[in-house]
Amino acid sequence: MTLRTSIVQARTFAKVTDSPVKKKAFLDYARAMRRLTEPSDPRTLIWCPCKAPAYFQDLNKSLAPGPAKNLVKKMLTKL
């Protein structure tokens, strides 16, 4: 799990979520993270929006303190 692949994963979650607030949060996250990193394609995508909180919590645990971790924390507060 990398920051680059989290951008694509967030866009996928935005497509399948049922909440407009969560959709906006996913898209805002992808836009902001894209500014920090170059995007790439993940090997597999998770299509169930119910797994989004766990995905981003795992990503948060693997990051060092900095702007990327702050973006992930902001995303988690909206989920």
PyMOL Python script that loads the backbone (N, CA, C, O; Angstrom):
from pymol import cmd

cmd.read_pdbstr("""\
ATOM      1  N   MET A   1       0.849  -1.172   0.000  1.00  0.00           N
ATOM      2  CA  MET A   1       0.000   0.000   0.000  1.00  0.00           C
ATOM      3  C   MET A   1       0.897   1.238   0.000  1.00  0.00           C
ATOM      4  O   MET A   1       1.724   1.422   0.893  1.00  0.00           O
ATOM      5  N   THR A   2       0.719   2.069  -1.003  1.00  0.00           N
ATOM      6  CA  THR A   2       1.529   3.279  -1.122  1.00  0.00           C
ATOM      7  C   THR A   2       0.620   4.490  -1.288  1.00  0.00           C
ATOM      8  O   THR A   2      -0.581   4.364  -1.528  1.00  0.00           O
ATOM      9  N   LEU A   3       1.214   5.642  -1.155  1.00  0.00           N
ATOM     10  CA  LEU A   3       0.450   6.880  -1.339  1.00  0.00           C
ATOM     11  C   LEU A   3      -0.044   7.003  -2.769  1.00  0.00           C
ATOM     12  O   LEU A   3      -1.154   7.477  -3.014  1.00  0.00           O
ATOM     13  N   ARG A   4       0.781   6.577  -3.706  1.00  0.00           N
ATOM     14  CA  ARG A   4       0.398   6.682  -5.113  1.00  0.00           C
ATOM     15  C   ARG A   4      -0.825   5.827  -5.419  1.00  0.00           C
ATOM     16  O   ARG A   4      -1.732   6.265  -6.126  1.00  0.00           O
ATOM     17  N   THR A   5      -0.846   4.625  -4.894  1.00  0.00           N
ATOM     18  CA  THR A   5      -1.990   3.757  -5.176  1.00  0.00           C
ATOM     19  C   THR A   5      -3.217   4.174  -4.379  1.00  0.00           C
ATOM     20  O   THR A   5      -4.340   3.858  -4.772  1.00  0.00           O
ATOM     21  N   SER A   6      -3.025   4.881  -3.261  1.00  0.00           N
ATOM     22  CA  SER A   6      -4.180   5.331  -2.484  1.00  0.00           C
ATOM     23  C   SER A   6      -4.994   6.363  -3.241  1.00  0.00           C
ATOM     24  O   SER A   6      -6.190   6.511  -2.986  1.00  0.00           O
ATOM     25  N   ILE A   7      -4.372   7.081  -4.170  1.00  0.00           N
ATOM     26  CA  ILE A   7      -5.094   8.058  -4.989  1.00  0.00           C
ATOM     27  C   ILE A   7      -6.120   7.339  -5.861  1.00  0.00           C
ATOM     28  O   ILE A   7      -7.287   7.730  -5.912  1.00  0.00           O
ATOM     29  N   VAL A   8      -5.682   6.304  -6.534  1.00  0.00           N
ATOM     30  CA  VAL A   8      -6.580   5.538  -7.404  1.00  0.00           C
ATOM     31  C   VAL A   8      -7.646   4.839  -6.570  1.00  0.00           C
ATOM     32  O   VAL A   8      -8.808   4.768  -6.968  1.00  0.00           O
ATOM     33  N   GLN A   9      -7.243   4.325  -5.411  1.00  0.00           N
ATOM     34  CA  GLN A   9      -8.204   3.648  -4.548  1.00  0.00           C
ATOM     35  C   GLN A   9      -9.264   4.629  -4.044  1.00  0.00           C
ATOM     36  O   GLN A   9     -10.440   4.270  -3.974  1.00  0.00           O
ATOM     37  N   ALA A  10      -8.881   5.839  -3.698  1.00  0.00           N
ATOM     38  CA  ALA A  10      -9.842   6.840  -3.235  1.00  0.00           C
ATOM     39  C   ALA A  10     -10.832   7.189  -4.345  1.00  0.00           C
ATOM     40  O   ALA A  10     -12.022   7.361  -4.080  1.00  0.00           O
ATOM     41  N   ARG A  11     -10.355   7.295  -5.569  1.00  0.00           N
ATOM     42  CA  ARG A  11     -11.257   7.569  -6.689  1.00  0.00           C
ATOM     43  C   ARG A  11     -12.240   6.416  -6.893  1.00  0.00           C
ATOM     44  O   ARG A  11     -13.402   6.641  -7.230  1.00  0.00           O
ATOM     45  N   THR A  12     -11.777   5.194  -6.692  1.00  0.00           N
ATOM     46  CA  THR A  12     -12.654   4.032  -6.817  1.00  0.00           C
ATOM     47  C   THR A  12     -13.718   4.044  -5.729  1.00  0.00           C
ATOM     48  O   THR A  12     -14.892   3.799  -6.004  1.00  0.00           O
ATOM     49  N   PHE A  13     -13.311   4.328  -4.493  1.00  0.00           N
ATOM     50  CA  PHE A  13     -14.282   4.430  -3.407  1.00  0.00           C
ATOM     51  C   PHE A  13     -15.312   5.525  -3.699  1.00  0.00           C
ATOM     52  O   PHE A  13     -16.490   5.364  -3.382  1.00  0.00           O
ATOM     53  N   ALA A  14     -14.874   6.639  -4.302  1.00  0.00           N
ATOM     54  CA  ALA A  14     -15.786   7.737  -4.629  1.00  0.00           C
ATOM     55  C   ALA A  14     -16.847   7.301  -5.630  1.00  0.00           C
ATOM     56  O   ALA A  14     -17.986   7.764  -5.573  1.00  0.00           O
ATOM     57  N   LYS A  15     -16.477   6.415  -6.545  1.00  0.00           N
ATOM     58  CA  LYS A  15     -17.430   5.942  -7.551  1.00  0.00           C
ATOM     59  C   LYS A  15     -18.522   5.063  -6.958  1.00  0.00           C
ATOM     60  O   LYS A  15     -19.650   5.066  -7.452  1.00  0.00           O
ATOM     61  N   VAL A  16     -18.208   4.315  -5.910  1.00  0.00           N
ATOM     62  CA  VAL A  16     -19.156   3.321  -5.417  1.00  0.00           C
ATOM     63  C   VAL A  16     -19.810   3.679  -4.085  1.00  0.00           C
ATOM     64  O   VAL A  16     -20.671   2.939  -3.608  1.00  0.00           O
ATOM     65  N   THR A  17     -19.426   4.785  -3.483  1.00  0.00           N
ATOM     66  CA  THR A  17     -20.027   5.147  -2.201  1.00  0.00           C
ATOM     67  C   THR A  17     -21.441   5.688  -2.399  1.00  0.00           C
ATOM     68  O   THR A  17     -21.786   6.168  -3.478  1.00  0.00           O
ATOM     69  N   ASP A  18     -22.246   5.605  -1.353  1.00  0.00           N
ATOM     70  CA  ASP A  18     -23.635   6.048  -1.430  1.00  0.00           C
ATOM     71  C   ASP A  18     -23.838   7.434  -0.831  1.00  0.00           C
ATOM     72  O   ASP A  18     -24.932   7.989  -0.936  1.00  0.00           O
ATOM     73  N   SER A  19     -22.832   7.996  -0.217  1.00  0.00           N
ATOM     74  CA  SER A  19     -22.953   9.273   0.470  1.00  0.00           C
ATOM     75  C   SER A  19     -22.252  10.386  -0.312  1.00  0.00           C
ATOM     76  O   SER A  19     -21.081  10.243  -0.666  1.00  0.00           O
ATOM     77  N   PRO A  20     -22.949  11.490  -0.587  1.00  0.00           N
ATOM     78  CA  PRO A  20     -22.302  12.611  -1.286  1.00  0.00           C
ATOM     79  C   PRO A  20     -21.157  13.228  -0.468  1.00  0.00           C
ATOM     80  O   PRO A  20     -20.179  13.712  -1.038  1.00  0.00           O
ATOM     81  N   VAL A  21     -21.279  13.211   0.848  1.00  0.00           N
ATOM     82  CA  VAL A  21     -20.221  13.762   1.708  1.00  0.00           C
ATOM     83  C   VAL A  21     -18.958  12.915   1.592  1.00  0.00           C
ATOM     84  O   VAL A  21     -17.855  13.449   1.474  1.00  0.00           O
ATOM     85  N   LYS A  22     -19.123  11.594   1.627  1.00  0.00           N
ATOM     86  CA  LYS A  22     -17.967  10.707   1.505  1.00  0.00           C
ATOM     87  C   LYS A  22     -17.360  10.794   0.110  1.00  0.00           C
ATOM     88  O   LYS A  22     -16.138  10.742  -0.036  1.00  0.00           O
ATOM     89  N   LYS A  23     -18.194  10.927  -0.911  1.00  0.00           N
ATOM     90  CA  LYS A  23     -17.690  11.046  -2.277  1.00  0.00           C
ATOM     91  C   LYS A  23     -16.810  12.274  -2.407  1.00  0.00           C
ATOM     92  O   LYS A  23     -15.729  12.210  -2.992  1.00  0.00           O
ATOM     93  N   LYS A  24     -17.270  13.394  -1.862  1.00  0.00           N
ATOM     94  CA  LYS A  24     -16.487  14.622  -1.905  1.00  0.00           C
ATOM     95  C   LYS A  24     -15.187  14.456  -1.120  1.00  0.00           C
ATOM     96  O   LYS A  24     -14.141  14.946  -1.546  1.00  0.00           O
ATOM     97  N   ALA A  25     -15.246  13.771   0.021  1.00  0.00           N
ATOM     98  CA  ALA A  25     -14.041  13.553   0.828  1.00  0.00           C
ATOM     99  C   ALA A  25     -13.020  12.714   0.068  1.00  0.00           C
ATOM    100  O   ALA A  25     -11.829  13.025   0.083  1.00  0.00           O
ATOM    101  N   PHE A  26     -13.473  11.655  -0.595  1.00  0.00           N
ATOM    102  CA  PHE A  26     -12.571  10.810  -1.373  1.00  0.00           C
ATOM    103  C   PHE A  26     -11.918  11.604  -2.508  1.00  0.00           C
ATOM    104  O   PHE A  26     -10.712  11.496  -2.731  1.00  0.00           O
ATOM    105  N   LEU A  27     -12.709  12.394  -3.216  1.00  0.00           N
ATOM    106  CA  LEU A  27     -12.179  13.161  -4.341  1.00  0.00           C
ATOM    107  C   LEU A  27     -11.232  14.267  -3.880  1.00  0.00           C
ATOM    108  O   LEU A  27     -10.224  14.536  -4.535  1.00  0.00           O
ATOM    109  N   ASP A  28     -11.555  14.910  -2.751  1.00  0.00           N
ATOM    110  CA  ASP A  28     -10.662  15.931  -2.202  1.00  0.00           C
ATOM    111  C   ASP A  28      -9.333  15.316  -1.782  1.00  0.00           C
ATOM    112  O   ASP A  28      -8.272  15.902  -1.999  1.00  0.00           O
ATOM    113  N   TYR A  29      -9.398  14.129  -1.180  1.00  0.00           N
ATOM    114  CA  TYR A  29      -8.185  13.425  -0.783  1.00  0.00           C
ATOM    115  C   TYR A  29      -7.322  13.116  -2.013  1.00  0.00           C
ATOM    116  O   TYR A  29      -6.116  13.362  -2.007  1.00  0.00           O
ATOM    117  N   ALA A  30      -7.942  12.582  -3.054  1.00  0.00           N
ATOM    118  CA  ALA A  30      -7.193  12.221  -4.260  1.00  0.00           C
ATOM    119  C   ALA A  30      -6.549  13.451  -4.888  1.00  0.00           C
ATOM    120  O   ALA A  30      -5.404  13.390  -5.336  1.00  0.00           O
ATOM    121  N   ARG A  31      -7.263  14.548  -4.924  1.00  0.00           N
ATOM    122  CA  ARG A  31      -6.745  15.781  -5.513  1.00  0.00           C
ATOM    123  C   ARG A  31      -5.549  16.302  -4.702  1.00  0.00           C
ATOM    124  O   ARG A  31      -4.527  16.684  -5.274  1.00  0.00           O
ATOM    125  N   ALA A  32      -5.681  16.317  -3.383  1.00  0.00           N
ATOM    126  CA  ALA A  32      -4.608  16.835  -2.534  1.00  0.00           C
ATOM    127  C   ALA A  32      -3.388  15.909  -2.536  1.00  0.00           C
ATOM    128  O   ALA A  32      -2.252  16.382  -2.564  1.00  0.00           O
ATOM    129  N   MET A  33      -3.615  14.606  -2.506  1.00  0.00           N
ATOM    130  CA  MET A  33      -2.498  13.663  -2.492  1.00  0.00           C
ATOM    131  C   MET A  33      -1.770  13.661  -3.830  1.00  0.00           C
ATOM    132  O   MET A  33      -0.561  13.440  -3.879  1.00  0.00           O
ATOM    133  N   ARG A  34      -2.495  13.905  -4.904  1.00  0.00           N
ATOM    134  CA  ARG A  34      -1.869  13.956  -6.228  1.00  0.00           C
ATOM    135  C   ARG A  34      -0.843  15.085  -6.285  1.00  0.00           C
ATOM    136  O   ARG A  34       0.158  14.983  -6.994  1.00  0.00           O
ATOM    137  N   ARG A  35      -1.087  16.143  -5.551  1.00  0.00           N
ATOM    138  CA  ARG A  35      -0.135  17.254  -5.522  1.00  0.00           C
ATOM    139  C   ARG A  35       1.163  16.854  -4.824  1.00  0.00           C
ATOM    140  O   ARG A  35       2.224  17.406  -5.116  1.00  0.00           O
ATOM    141  N   LEU A  36       1.078  15.889  -3.896  1.00  0.00           N
ATOM    142  CA  LEU A  36       2.263  15.454  -3.159  1.00  0.00           C
ATOM    143  C   LEU A  36       3.039  14.346  -3.879  1.00  0.00           C
ATOM    144  O   LEU A  36       4.257  14.245  -3.734  1.00  0.00           O
ATOM    145  N   THR A  37       2.340  13.526  -4.645  1.00  0.00           N
ATOM    146  CA  THR A  37       2.980  12.376  -5.289  1.00  0.00           C
ATOM    147  C   THR A  37       2.522  12.256  -6.731  1.00  0.00           C
ATOM    148  O   THR A  37       1.569  12.912  -7.151  1.00  0.00           O
ATOM    149  N   GLU A  38       3.196  11.432  -7.464  1.00  0.00           N
ATOM    150  CA  GLU A  38       2.776  11.091  -8.823  1.00  0.00           C
ATOM    151  C   GLU A  38       1.871   9.868  -8.744  1.00  0.00           C
ATOM    152  O   GLU A  38       2.217   8.913  -8.048  1.00  0.00           O
ATOM    153  N   PRO A  39       0.733   9.855  -9.422  1.00  0.00           N
ATOM    154  CA  PRO A  39      -0.178   8.708  -9.336  1.00  0.00           C
ATOM    155  C   PRO A  39       0.357   7.472 -10.065  1.00  0.00           C
ATOM    156  O   PRO A  39       1.131   7.579 -11.016  1.00  0.00           O
ATOM    157  N   SER A  40      -0.071   6.311  -9.602  1.00  0.00           N
ATOM    158  CA  SER A  40       0.217   5.052 -10.286  1.00  0.00           C
ATOM    159  C   SER A  40      -0.961   4.118 -10.054  1.00  0.00           C
ATOM    160  O   SER A  40      -1.819   4.386  -9.213  1.00  0.00           O
ATOM    161  N   ASP A  41      -0.997   3.036 -10.793  1.00  0.00           N
ATOM    162  CA  ASP A  41      -2.107   2.096 -10.685  1.00  0.00           C
ATOM    163  C   ASP A  41      -1.794   0.994  -9.674  1.00  0.00           C
ATOM    164  O   ASP A  41      -0.711   0.412  -9.715  1.00  0.00           O
ATOM    165  N   PRO A  42      -2.730   0.701  -8.765  1.00  0.00           N
ATOM    166  CA  PRO A  42      -2.518  -0.410  -7.842  1.00  0.00           C
ATOM    167  C   PRO A  42      -2.724  -1.739  -8.552  1.00  0.00           C
ATOM    168  O   PRO A  42      -3.327  -1.802  -9.623  1.00  0.00           O
ATOM    169  N   ARG A  43      -2.216  -2.794  -7.941  1.00  0.00           N
ATOM    170  CA  ARG A  43      -2.374  -4.122  -8.538  1.00  0.00           C
ATOM    171  C   ARG A  43      -3.821  -4.575  -8.496  1.00  0.00           C
ATOM    172  O   ARG A  43      -4.336  -5.117  -9.474  1.00  0.00           O
ATOM    173  N   THR A  44      -4.475  -4.353  -7.366  1.00  0.00           N
ATOM    174  CA  THR A  44      -5.888  -4.720  -7.232  1.00  0.00           C
ATOM    175  C   THR A  44      -6.632  -3.572  -6.578  1.00  0.00           C
ATOM    176  O   THR A  44      -6.082  -2.860  -5.737  1.00  0.00           O
ATOM    177  N   LEU A  45      -7.876  -3.397  -6.965  1.00  0.00           N
ATOM    178  CA  LEU A  45      -8.720  -2.359  -6.381  1.00  0.00           C
ATOM    179  C   LEU A  45      -9.773  -2.990  -5.499  1.00  0.00           C
ATOM    180  O   LEU A  45     -10.266  -4.082  -5.781  1.00  0.00           O
ATOM    181  N   ILE A  46     -10.113  -2.294  -4.430  1.00  0.00           N
ATOM    182  CA  ILE A  46     -11.172  -2.735  -3.538  1.00  0.00           C
ATOM    183  C   ILE A  46     -12.422  -1.956  -3.924  1.00  0.00           C
ATOM    184  O   ILE A  46     -12.418  -0.725  -3.920  1.00  0.00           O
ATOM    185  N   TRP A  47     -13.485  -2.666  -4.255  1.00  0.00           N
ATOM    186  CA  TRP A  47     -14.699  -2.010  -4.742  1.00  0.00           C
ATOM    187  C   TRP A  47     -15.769  -1.842  -3.677  1.00  0.00           C
ATOM    188  O   TRP A  47     -16.830  -1.287  -3.963  1.00  0.00           O
ATOM    189  N   CYS A  48     -15.525  -2.297  -2.477  1.00  0.00           N
ATOM    190  CA  CYS A  48     -16.535  -2.191  -1.414  1.00  0.00           C
ATOM    191  C   CYS A  48     -16.237  -0.956  -0.562  1.00  0.00           C
ATOM    192  O   CYS A  48     -15.202  -0.911   0.102  1.00  0.00           O
ATOM    193  N   PRO A  49     -17.124   0.050  -0.565  1.00  0.00           N
ATOM    194  CA  PRO A  49     -16.850   1.263   0.210  1.00  0.00           C
ATOM    195  C   PRO A  49     -16.824   1.020   1.717  1.00  0.00           C
ATOM    196  O   PRO A  49     -16.305   1.851   2.462  1.00  0.00           O
ATOM    197  N   CYS A  50     -17.376  -0.104   2.179  1.00  0.00           N
ATOM    198  CA  CYS A  50     -17.348  -0.404   3.607  1.00  0.00           C
ATOM    199  C   CYS A  50     -15.928  -0.711   4.085  1.00  0.00           C
ATOM    200  O   CYS A  50     -15.659  -0.668   5.285  1.00  0.00           O
ATOM    201  N   LYS A  51     -15.026  -1.017   3.165  1.00  0.00           N
ATOM    202  CA  LYS A  51     -13.642  -1.316   3.530  1.00  0.00           C
ATOM    203  C   LYS A  51     -12.744  -0.083   3.490  1.00  0.00           C
ATOM    204  O   LYS A  51     -11.553  -0.179   3.789  1.00  0.00           O
ATOM    205  N   ALA A  52     -13.292   1.062   3.127  1.00  0.00           N
ATOM    206  CA  ALA A  52     -12.498   2.289   3.016  1.00  0.00           C
ATOM    207  C   ALA A  52     -11.878   2.716   4.351  1.00  0.00           C
ATOM    208  O   ALA A  52     -10.692   3.043   4.376  1.00  0.00           O
ATOM    209  N   PRO A  53     -12.629   2.727   5.465  1.00  0.00           N
ATOM    210  CA  PRO A  53     -11.993   3.143   6.721  1.00  0.00           C
ATOM    211  C   PRO A  53     -10.796   2.267   7.100  1.00  0.00           C
ATOM    212  O   PRO A  53      -9.762   2.783   7.525  1.00  0.00           O
ATOM    213  N   ALA A  54     -10.928   0.966   6.952  1.00  0.00           N
ATOM    214  CA  ALA A  54      -9.823   0.063   7.295  1.00  0.00           C
ATOM    215  C   ALA A  54      -8.630   0.300   6.372  1.00  0.00           C
ATOM    216  O   ALA A  54      -7.483   0.267   6.817  1.00  0.00           O
ATOM    217  N   TYR A  55      -8.899   0.537   5.088  1.00  0.00           N
ATOM    218  CA  TYR A  55      -7.826   0.782   4.124  1.00  0.00           C
ATOM    219  C   TYR A  55      -7.022   2.014   4.528  1.00  0.00           C
ATOM    220  O   TYR A  55      -5.792   1.974   4.559  1.00  0.00           O
ATOM    221  N   PHE A  56      -7.713   3.105   4.835  1.00  0.00           N
ATOM    222  CA  PHE A  56      -7.011   4.333   5.168  1.00  0.00           C
ATOM    223  C   PHE A  56      -6.409   4.293   6.567  1.00  0.00           C
ATOM    224  O   PHE A  56      -5.420   4.985   6.809  1.00  0.00           O
ATOM    225  N   GLN A  57      -6.957   3.518   7.497  1.00  0.00           N
ATOM    226  CA  GLN A  57      -6.328   3.348   8.805  1.00  0.00           C
ATOM    227  C   GLN A  57      -5.002   2.601   8.668  1.00  0.00           C
ATOM    228  O   GLN A  57      -4.020   2.958   9.317  1.00  0.00           O
ATOM    229  N   ASP A  58      -4.970   1.573   7.833  1.00  0.00           N
ATOM    230  CA  ASP A  58      -3.722   0.856   7.584  1.00  0.00           C
ATOM    231  C   ASP A  58      -2.690   1.761   6.928  1.00  0.00           C
ATOM    232  O   ASP A  58      -1.509   1.721   7.274  1.00  0.00           O
ATOM    233  N   LEU A  59      -3.137   2.573   5.985  1.00  0.00           N
ATOM    234  CA  LEU A  59      -2.231   3.512   5.331  1.00  0.00           C
ATOM    235  C   LEU A  59      -1.691   4.517   6.337  1.00  0.00           C
ATOM    236  O   LEU A  59      -0.509   4.856   6.300  1.00  0.00           O
ATOM    237  N   ASN A  60      -2.542   4.993   7.232  1.00  0.00           N
ATOM    238  CA  ASN A  60      -2.139   5.956   8.249  1.00  0.00           C
ATOM    239  C   ASN A  60      -1.062   5.373   9.164  1.00  0.00           C
ATOM    240  O   ASN A  60      -0.116   6.069   9.532  1.00  0.00           O
ATOM    241  N   LYS A  61      -1.202   4.114   9.527  1.00  0.00           N
ATOM    242  CA  LYS A  61      -0.221   3.459  10.393  1.00  0.00           C
ATOM    243  C   LYS A  61       1.138   3.311   9.712  1.00  0.00           C
ATOM    244  O   LYS A  61       2.170   3.301  10.382  1.00  0.00           O
ATOM    245  N   SER A  62       1.143   3.197   8.395  1.00  0.00           N
ATOM    246  CA  SER A  62       2.397   2.958   7.684  1.00  0.00           C
ATOM    247  C   SER A  62       3.136   4.238   7.296  1.00  0.00           C
ATOM    248  O   SER A  62       4.258   4.167   6.795  1.00  0.00           O
ATOM    249  N   LEU A  63       2.534   5.399   7.514  1.00  0.00           N
ATOM    250  CA  LEU A  63       3.146   6.659   7.097  1.00  0.00           C
ATOM    251  C   LEU A  63       3.955   7.312   8.214  1.00  0.00           C
ATOM    252  O   LEU A  63       3.627   7.185   9.394  1.00  0.00           O
ATOM    253  N   ALA A  64       4.997   8.001   7.827  1.00  0.00           N
ATOM    254  CA  ALA A  64       5.768   8.820   8.754  1.00  0.00           C
ATOM    255  C   ALA A  64       5.053  10.170   8.910  1.00  0.00           C
ATOM    256  O   ALA A  64       4.313  10.579   8.015  1.00  0.00           O
ATOM    257  N   PRO A  65       5.264  10.855  10.020  1.00  0.00           N
ATOM    258  CA  PRO A  65       4.635  12.171  10.190  1.00  0.00           C
ATOM    259  C   PRO A  65       5.009  13.117   9.056  1.00  0.00           C
ATOM    260  O   PRO A  65       6.157  13.157   8.615  1.00  0.00           O
ATOM    261  N   GLY A  66       4.027  13.871   8.594  1.00  0.00           N
ATOM    262  CA  GLY A  66       4.254  14.821   7.508  1.00  0.00           C
ATOM    263  C   GLY A  66       2.958  15.183   6.832  1.00  0.00           C
ATOM    264  O   GLY A  66       1.888  14.839   7.335  1.00  0.00           O
ATOM    265  N   PRO A  67       3.018  15.869   5.705  1.00  0.00           N
ATOM    266  CA  PRO A  67       1.801  16.322   5.028  1.00  0.00           C
ATOM    267  C   PRO A  67       0.930  15.175   4.516  1.00  0.00           C
ATOM    268  O   PRO A  67      -0.296  15.293   4.502  1.00  0.00           O
ATOM    269  N   ALA A  68       1.540  14.078   4.100  1.00  0.00           N
ATOM    270  CA  ALA A  68       0.750  12.947   3.608  1.00  0.00           C
ATOM    271  C   ALA A  68      -0.052  12.321   4.749  1.00  0.00           C
ATOM    272  O   ALA A  68      -1.221  11.978   4.574  1.00  0.00           O
ATOM    273  N   LYS A  69       0.567  12.176   5.901  1.00  0.00           N
ATOM    274  CA  LYS A  69      -0.134  11.603   7.050  1.00  0.00           C
ATOM    275  C   LYS A  69      -1.278  12.528   7.489  1.00  0.00           C
ATOM    276  O   LYS A  69      -2.344  12.059   7.887  1.00  0.00           O
ATOM    277  N   ASN A  70      -1.051  13.826   7.414  1.00  0.00           N
ATOM    278  CA  ASN A  70      -2.105  14.775   7.769  1.00  0.00           C
ATOM    279  C   ASN A  70      -3.307  14.642   6.833  1.00  0.00           C
ATOM    280  O   ASN A  70      -4.452  14.738   7.275  1.00  0.00           O
ATOM    281  N   LEU A  71      -3.050  14.422   5.543  1.00  0.00           N
ATOM    282  CA  LEU A  71      -4.141  14.231   4.581  1.00  0.00           C
ATOM    283  C   LEU A  71      -4.934  12.965   4.889  1.00  0.00           C
ATOM    284  O   LEU A  71      -6.163  12.958   4.811  1.00  0.00           O
ATOM    285  N   VAL A  72      -4.229  11.906   5.234  1.00  0.00           N
ATOM    286  CA  VAL A  72      -4.909  10.655   5.541  1.00  0.00           C
ATOM    287  C   VAL A  72      -5.755  10.815   6.808  1.00  0.00           C
ATOM    288  O   VAL A  72      -6.882  10.321   6.863  1.00  0.00           O
ATOM    289  N   LYS A  73      -5.225  11.496   7.820  1.00  0.00           N
ATOM    290  CA  LYS A  73      -5.996  11.734   9.055  1.00  0.00           C
ATOM    291  C   LYS A  73      -7.249  12.560   8.763  1.00  0.00           C
ATOM    292  O   LYS A  73      -8.320  12.281   9.301  1.00  0.00           O
ATOM    293  N   LYS A  74      -7.113  13.568   7.915  1.00  0.00           N
ATOM    294  CA  LYS A  74      -8.262  14.399   7.542  1.00  0.00           C
ATOM    295  C   LYS A  74      -9.327  13.557   6.852  1.00  0.00           C
ATOM    296  O   LYS A  74     -10.523  13.719   7.092  1.00  0.00           O
ATOM    297  N   MET A  75      -8.867  12.654   5.991  1.00  0.00           N
ATOM    298  CA  MET A  75      -9.785  11.750   5.290  1.00  0.00           C
ATOM    299  C   MET A  75     -10.517  10.845   6.278  1.00  0.00           C
ATOM    300  O   MET A  75     -11.722  10.628   6.150  1.00  0.00           O
ATOM    301  N   LEU A  76      -9.787  10.317   7.265  1.00  0.00           N
ATOM    302  CA  LEU A  76     -10.389   9.413   8.239  1.00  0.00           C
ATOM    303  C   LEU A  76     -11.441  10.111   9.103  1.00  0.00           C
ATOM    304  O   LEU A  76     -12.411   9.477   9.518  1.00  0.00           O
ATOM    305  N   THR A  77     -11.267  11.392   9.377  1.00  0.00           N
ATOM    306  CA  THR A  77     -12.264  12.095  10.190  1.00  0.00           C
ATOM    307  C   THR A  77     -13.581  12.249   9.447  1.00  0.00           C
ATOM    308  O   THR A  77     -14.639  12.345  10.069  1.00  0.00           O
ATOM    309  N   LYS A  78     -13.521  12.273   8.112  1.00  0.00           N
ATOM    310  CA  LYS A  78     -14.741  12.405   7.316  1.00  0.00           C
ATOM    311  C   LYS A  78     -15.440  11.081   7.074  1.00  0.00           C
ATOM    312  O   LYS A  78     -16.612  11.053   6.701  1.00  0.00           O
ATOM    313  N   LEU A  79     -14.727   9.988   7.284  1.00  0.00           N
ATOM    314  CA  LEU A  79     -15.338   8.668   7.084  1.00  0.00           C
ATOM    315  C   LEU A  79     -15.980   8.242   8.373  1.00  0.00           C
ATOM    316  O   LEU A  79     -16.560   7.159   8.445  1.00  0.00           O
TER     317      LEU A  79
END
""", "prot")
cmd.dss("prot")
cmd.show_as("cartoon", "prot")
cmd.util.cbc("prot")
cmd.orient("prot")
